[in-house]
Amino acid sequence: MDNLTHSLVGALLGQAGLKKKTGLAMPALIIGANLPDVDAACFFWLEGAEHLGFRRGITHGPPALVLLPLILAGLLYGFDRWQAKRGKRPEDRLPVSFQWLFLLSFIGCLTHPALDWLNVYGIRLLEPFSSQWFYGDTLFIIDVWLWALMGFATWFSFRREKRGGEWKRPARAAIAVALAYIGVNGALSAQSAADYPKEQHFFHSAVSSPVPLKFWEREVIGFVEGGPFVWDVGVRKWTLAQGLSDHETPIGNADFLFGIECVSAKDLQTDDREVRAFLFWSRIPIMDTQEDGSVLLRDARFYDPRARDRFTVALPDVKCDPPK
């Protein structure tokens, strides 16, 4: 999920009462909820699509979810001591407990992979013990309804606290409603994935992808030997993903690579780092021939042409007949 959602979850947990456990509890929860995204620093040393195969991996796995909170707790504890030595520690700050800082940082960090798992992008929950990707297919990566719910509840809780009222209850109620909302969306996705193959009996499986804003709608990708068919919620019809033929090759992370006849399996065993990273990340990889005969690797989850630059890799040293 996006970092605003992660931050609001950390803030709500604090407003639910956890911030009274120790001084600097809110920074521990909010920063901890975002901390696994430290892997975004990979943009400084990885090029092109290489980040796709690196993100949501090592910093989201079990060892990191223990080590990162430990580092954060140590930094916050040291910051409190540093302020005290300089005589600038706020008088109204609660006593700081390292044990509580670690526990709250750990709780915040745990919420991060739990939320990231909810969308179709995927997450490697067991890295470095396993590089398997997991997909929740429950929420779109940016959910404005969660923003509205959690943002209002956080503001209302702070407002009540400032006025001396009961401030924990709104945050706890919002957490309960958010969990119910996630549960409903999970049920909608499961039902969509189960129903569409029944309607299109030639599908042997399907992926249910949430769409922006309309949380009740799903873009369903159904698998056939000729390629993935996509249910376009805008025009309400099935469309075969572009640039496909009846050729398929097992490869990488996906069950099938839907491609074109002029590309062989050997062409995919390249040393190109971007291609290897893309195939490692991709869940529904497809190929698309361009007018100049070059071949693009894309993912049917992000087939929107506006997303091509971010989720597209050119297959090197391969030329095909231009599409007619």
CORZITA-V263832 format. One line per field, one symbol per residue. phi: phi as a letter, one per 20 degrees, with the letter a starting at -180 (. if undefined). psi: psi as a letter, one per 30 degrees, with the letter a starting at -180 (. if undefined). burial: # if it has 24 or more other ideal C-beta (glycine too) atoms within 12 Angstrom, else .. A space follows every 10 residues. Layout:
BEGIN
phi: ???
psi: ???
burial: ???
END
This chain:
BEGIN
phi: .ffffgffff ffffffpffe fafmffgfff fgfdggffff ffffcddlef ffedflcged egfffdffff ffffffffff fffffemdfg feffgedfff fffffffgff ffffffffde fobefdfefb efecceldcf fcdfffgfff ffffffffff ffenefdffg ffffffffff ffffffffff fffefffffd fefeabdddf dfmefeeced ddecfepeed eeffdlbecf gfmdceecbf aleefcdecc ffdefffeee efffffffff efdcfcdbee fenfddeccf fcfggfdfge dcceefmccc fgfe
psi: llfeeeeeee eeeefffffg flkgeeeeee eeffefgfff fffffklbgf fefelhcefg leeefeeeee eeeeeeeeee eeeeefggkk fgklkkkeee eeeeeeeeee fefeeeffaf elkifgkgfk gkkkkfhell fjjfeeeeee eeeeeeeeee eeggajfeee eeeeeeeeee eeeeeeeeee eeeeeefeei ffkfllkjjl lkeifflkjk jkklfflkkk jjfefhlkkk klglagkkkk lbflekjjal ffkleeffil fkeeeeeeee ekeikllkkl fgflkkklkf fhfkffgeee hkkkjkgkkl kkk.
burial: ########## ######.##. ########## #########. .......### ########## #..##..### ###.###.## .......... .....#.#.# ########## ########## #####.#... ..######## #.#.###.## ####.##... #.....##.# #.###..##. ##..##.##. .##..##... ..#..##### #...#..### ####..#### #.#....#.# #####.###. ####.##### ..#...##.# ...####### ########## ...####### ####...... #####..#.# ....
END
